[in-house]
């Protein structure tokens, strides 16, 4: 039996439990921290657009003046994902 140390990517909490599988068969986890804004997550997403680092890169590239299509091409994601993420980050 192998113990896999998992922590929440949002809050960094370690009170994590398995929460079934996704439709593609990936392990899904749930964060038990009451203050965490993100309850369920997957460690290894298939699509890069779901990664927090890519979301940060989208915002950085937009601030530096990169276009939507250029950002999508460089990061390997859809321009629609870039637009949706920029809309979300604008709602402060």
Helices and strands as residue ranges (DSSP letters): E 16-21, E 27-31, E 40-42, G 48-50, H 52-63, H 68-75, H 79-90
